[in-house]
Amino acid sequence: MTLFVSFLLLILPIISNGLPLSHEKLQSTSQSYDHELTYQICGRDTTPGQVPFYASIEYDDTTGHYTMYSGVLIANRWVLTVGHYEHYIATPQVVLGDERNNKTIGVEKIYIHPDFNSTHDSIALLLLKEPVQFSRNIQPICLPEPGEDETFYGRIGMVTGFKEPHPWGRKIEGSNMQITTIIRSDDCGEYYDKVGFNKPIITESFMCAGYTNDVEDVFIPSFGNPLMVNVEKHWVLAEISMNNVPCQNTVSPRLCLTGFLRVGFYLDWIKRTVF
């Protein structure tokens, strides 16, 4: 599985250089794009098997223990993630890069969706305290064009994240990647009924993705893990994870399910906030 994913990333690399909201607006890399998103190119060649746009979002407490969940880098100062109640009581730090080359950056401000609650519109943007310098280990991902994610249903995507760290200290140990099938929101409720799990409130902003649990090295997404689709050799962000149905809880043991937020549903809010 690991060799297959590494090969897949090798032949489908992120081939451009910059940080746009759209993978359609491609411009010359000789221009300066420090403060613009519209005309910048997302990503460039990256190390096979790595996830250069993944962001580890961490909260420390007085005991040295911390909470960690996931996000995704969409620009040189912006990380997209799920909304989280801890946003109201603490300010996180963001770790970008891989186990050998990583950078920790503080968060200047947190923008939570105005309609946020625990069941829907649970999405947030983190403004970093400083711009990040892009490298082969740190890259932004493309956001979808308006309406583009409607074409993702039934397609194979890849959800990415990192292995669980030790609970008393951060230790990135490499990336996890799981190939999965994107499921239309209308079908999500039926799948939740099938697996015997509490059904979430399913709205237009909701997507599901599923896989069979006979896949080796199954990776169960946590909050905020990005699910991406390859479009014309660009990795395009389709969804971020909200909840999952553990395989061992399913009535049908061959089905595992994760609930996601459609990133395309929130493009207007993302653009208004970032600009």
N, C-alpha and C positions, 0 to 999 in steps of 0.2 A: 504493500500500500504506500509506504513512504517513498520508495523508488518511483512508483507510478506518479505520485503527486509532484515529486521533484522534476520528473521528465515533463509533466504537463506544464509546470511553470517555466521550464526551460524553453519549450517550443511556443508558449503563449506569453511572452514577457510583456511587462509594461514598458512601452518603447519611447515615451515622450518625456519632456522635461519641464516641470512647472507645477501649477496648483489650481486647476479650474473647477468650476461647478459643473462644467459640461465637457464631455469628451469629443463633442462635435466642433468646438471652436478652437482650431489648431492654428497657432501663429509661430513665427520665427523665434527660436530660442535665443537669438541675439538681443532681444528686447528685455527691458527690466520689468519684472512683474512683482515687485515686493508688496505692492498695495492693491493690485487688481486681481480679480478672480475670473472675470468673464472671458478674457482672451488668453488664459494660460493653459498649458498642457499638463495633464495629470500624469505623473510618473515617468520613468525611463527604465532602461535595462536594469534589472535587479538580480540578486543572487538567487539561483534556482532553489526552491524549497523554503524560501524565507517569506515573511509577511511584513513588508516594510511600512505599511500604513496602519498596522495594529497599534493601539494605544492601551497601556495598562493604567487604569485609574485607581488611585490608592488613597485611603484615609488612615492616618495614624491616630492612635488614642494614647492615653497616659500610661498604659501598661506596655507599650511597645507593640501590641497586636495591631493589625490593620485589616481593613476590609478592601478587597480588590474586585473590580469588575472591568468590563471592557469598553472600548470605544474605537473610533477609526479617524485617522487624520485626513481632513478634507482640504486643508490649506495650511499655509506656514504658521498660522496662529490659531487654528480652529480645529477642535475635536468634536465629532458628533457621537452621542451616546444615548442611552435610555435615561429618562427622568428617574430620579432616585430621591427618596425622602431625606437621605443624608445630605443632599445638596442644601437643605435648609438649616443644617446645624453645624456643618464643617466645610472647610475648603480643601479640595483634594490636591494631589500632585499627579502629574502625568509622566509615565515612563515610555519613551519611544526607542525603537531600535531592537537589537537582538541581544543574546546572552553575552556576547563579546564586546559589542559596540552599542552602548545605549546612553541615553541622556534623560535626566530628570528635570522637569520644568514645572514651576508653580502655575497656578491658575489665577488669573487676574479677576475674572468675572464669570458667573454661571448664568446662562440664559435658559430658563425652563419654559416649555411651551405654555402659553397662557391658559389653556384648557386642561392642563395636566391633572390626572389622577392616576390611581394605581391600576385602573382597568383599560384606559385608553388615553391617547395623546401623551403617552409617557416617553417623551423625547426631550433632549437637552443639548445645548451647544456650550462648550467650554472655550473661553478666550484665554489663550496662554499668555503668560507675562512677557514673553519674548518670542520673536520669530524663530522657527527652527531652521537650521541649515540642512538642506536636502542632500542625501548621499545615497549610496546603494542600499543602505540599511534603514533609511528613513525617507519615505516617499508618501505623497498624498494619493488617495484613490479617486477615480472619476465618480461624479454623481450622474444619475440617469438624466436623459432629456425628458421634458414633460410628456407624460403618457407612455414613455418607452417601457416602463415596467409592466404594462399590460401585455407585452409580448414575451414576458419571462415565464408565464404560467406553463407548466409542463416541462420546462427546460431543466437541465442539470445545472446546479450551482455548487459553490464550494463555501462552506462556513469555516472560518478560521479563528484561531485563538492560541493561547499558550497553555502549557501544562500547569497544573496547580502548584503554587509555590508553597514553601514551608510556612505555616501560620504565624511564625514569630520572626520572619525576616524575608525580604523579597529575594527571590532567586528565579530568574527566567531560565528555563531549562530547554527551550526549543519550542517550535510551533506544532500545533495540532491542526489538521485539516480533515474535513469530512465532506465527501461528495454526497449531495442530497438532491431531491426533486422538489421543485417549487409548486405549491398547491394553491389553487384559487381560493379566495376567502369564502366563497359560497360553499365550498366543499369542506371547510375546516371543521364546522360544527359536526358534520357527519363523522369525520375522522375522530373527533374527541369522544363522541358517543361510542364509537367502535372500541376505543381503547379503555373505556370506563374511567375517564378522568374528568374532573370538574371543568365544565365548558366555560371559557372566558366570554366576555362580551365581545362579539365579533362585529366589527364595523368595516367601512371601506378601507380603513387604514391598516387592516389586519391581513397578514398572509400566514400560511403554514409551509413547512418543509418537512419531509419525512424520508426515512430510509429503513431498510430492514436490519434487524439486529444480528444477522449472521455476518455482517461486515466486520472484518478484523480491525482491531484498534479503534473501536467506536469512540468518538469524541462527542460528549454531551455539552452543548453550548451553555454558557452562563449568561448573565445579563450583559447586553451590549455587544455580543460577538457579531462581526460583520458577515453577511452572506453576499458573495459576489458572483457575477455572471461575466463570462468572457464575451466581449463584443468587439469584433474587428481588432483583435490583439490588445485590447485594453480591458483591464479588470474594472467593471462597473459595479458600484455598490447598489444592491437591490433592497436589502433589508438589514435590520439589526434585531437581535434576539431579545425576547421578553420573558418567555417561560418555556419549559419543556416537559414532556411526559416521559419519565424514565422508562426504559424498555421493560424493566421487570414489573411495572405496574400495568402493562397492557394486557387486554384480554387476548388479542392476537399477538403471540410472542414475537412475530416477525416484523412488527411495525413499531417504530419509534417516531415521535412527533415533536416538533418545536414550533412555538408561536413567535412570529416576527412582526415588527412594524415596517410597513412599506415606506421606504425613504422617499420615493416619488410623490407620495401623498403630501409630504411636508416641504416640497421644494420652495413654494412661495414663502413660507415662514423662514426657511433657512436663508434664502436670498435676502429677505427684508432684514433679518438679524445681522447677517455678515456685512451687508453693505450699509 
